[in-house]
Amino acid sequence: MGAVLRFAVEIVAWVAAPWALWGWSPWVAVAAVVVLVGLPTVFATPGDKANVIVPVSGLGTILLTLLQFVTAVVAAAFAWNRWVAVAVAVLVVAAIVAQGPRWRWLWHARLVR
């Protein structure tokens, strides 16, 4: 369930960030999506993901996940009406709770070479 909620939040972040930023700068909106999709694709903790391009410690993966979660909440607040933003915030809280076991494992995952 945690992976499903995390993926739902990621999709919200990928949609809400460019939606919120487009009026300010289309270039920044596109760059936001590249960062939100690209960083977790490139940087990952061995054992958490099957294909790791650049290995990082568990803390790095936790921080990248938190970047997605914060982006989803903040961008939804700017992009959409209040009720949608509240629903996104509830989704993020549920995802954080569901991430507990994974984050505990990641917290102790050290980068070993």
C-alpha positions as CSV (number, residue, x, y, z in Angstrom):
1,M,0.0,0.0,0.0
2,G,2.9,2.3,0.8
3,A,4.3,2.1,-2.8
4,V,0.9,2.8,-4.3
5,L,0.4,5.9,-2.1
6,R,3.9,7.1,-2.8
7,F,3.4,6.7,-6.5
8,A,0.1,8.6,-6.3
9,V,1.8,11.5,-4.6
10,E,4.6,11.5,-7.2
11,I,2.0,11.7,-10.0
12,V,0.4,14.6,-8.2
13,A,3.7,16.4,-7.8
14,W,4.5,15.8,-11.5
15,V,1.2,17.3,-12.6
16,A,0.8,20.1,-9.9
17,A,4.3,21.5,-10.1
18,P,4.2,22.5,-13.8
19,W,0.6,23.5,-13.5
20,A,1.5,25.9,-10.7
21,L,4.7,27.2,-12.4
22,W,3.5,27.5,-16.1
23,G,2.2,31.0,-15.7
24,W,5.4,32.2,-14.2
25,S,7.7,30.4,-16.7
26,P,7.1,27.5,-19.0
27,W,10.9,26.7,-18.8
28,V,10.8,26.4,-15.1
29,A,7.7,24.3,-15.2
30,V,9.4,21.8,-17.6
31,A,12.6,21.9,-15.5
32,A,10.5,21.1,-12.4
33,V,9.2,17.9,-14.0
34,V,12.7,16.9,-15.2
35,V,14.0,17.3,-11.6
36,L,11.1,15.5,-10.0
37,V,11.3,12.6,-12.3
38,G,15.0,12.6,-13.0
39,L,16.5,12.8,-9.6
40,P,14.8,9.7,-8.1
41,T,15.5,7.9,-11.4
42,V,19.3,8.6,-11.2
43,F,19.9,8.5,-7.5
44,A,18.6,5.5,-5.5
45,T,19.6,3.3,-2.5
46,P,20.8,-0.2,-3.4
47,G,18.3,-2.8,-2.2
48,D,15.4,-0.3,-2.5
49,K,15.3,-0.2,-6.3
50,A,16.2,-2.9,-8.8
51,N,18.3,-0.7,-11.1
52,V,20.5,1.8,-9.4
53,I,22.4,4.3,-11.6
54,V,24.1,6.4,-8.9
55,P,23.9,4.8,-5.4
56,V,23.0,7.0,-2.5
57,S,22.5,6.3,1.2
58,G,19.0,5.7,2.6
59,L,18.9,9.2,3.8
60,G,19.3,10.5,0.2
61,T,16.3,8.4,-0.9
62,I,14.2,9.7,2.1
63,L,15.1,13.3,1.2
64,L,14.2,12.7,-2.5
65,T,10.9,11.3,-1.4
66,L,10.2,14.2,0.9
67,L,11.0,16.6,-2.0
68,Q,8.2,14.9,-4.0
69,F,5.8,15.1,-1.0
70,V,6.5,18.7,-0.2
71,T,6.2,19.7,-3.9
72,A,2.9,17.9,-4.2
73,V,1.4,19.8,-1.3
74,V,2.8,23.3,-2.1
75,A,2.2,23.0,-5.9
76,A,-1.4,21.8,-5.3
77,A,-2.0,24.8,-3.0
78,F,-0.9,27.1,-5.8
79,A,-2.4,25.3,-8.7
80,W,-5.8,24.2,-7.6
81,N,-8.7,25.1,-5.4
82,R,-8.6,24.7,-1.6
83,W,-10.5,21.4,-1.5
84,V,-8.1,19.7,-3.9
85,A,-5.1,21.0,-2.0
86,V,-6.6,19.6,1.2
87,A,-7.2,16.3,-0.4
88,V,-3.6,16.2,-1.6
89,A,-2.4,17.0,1.9
90,V,-4.4,14.1,3.3
91,L,-2.9,11.9,0.6
92,V,0.6,12.9,1.5
93,V,0.0,12.3,5.2
94,A,-1.4,8.8,4.4
95,A,1.7,8.2,2.3
96,I,4.1,9.3,5.0
97,V,2.4,7.0,7.5
98,A,2.6,4.1,5.0
99,Q,6.2,4.9,4.3
100,G,7.2,4.2,8.0
101,P,8.6,0.7,7.6
102,R,10.5,1.7,4.3
103,W,11.9,4.8,5.9
104,R,13.1,2.9,8.9
105,W,14.9,0.5,6.7
106,L,16.3,3.3,4.5
107,W,17.4,5.3,7.6
108,H,19.7,2.3,8.5
109,A,20.8,1.6,4.9
110,R,24.4,2.7,4.5
111,L,26.2,3.0,1.2
112,V,28.6,0.1,1.1
113,R,31.0,-0.3,-1.7
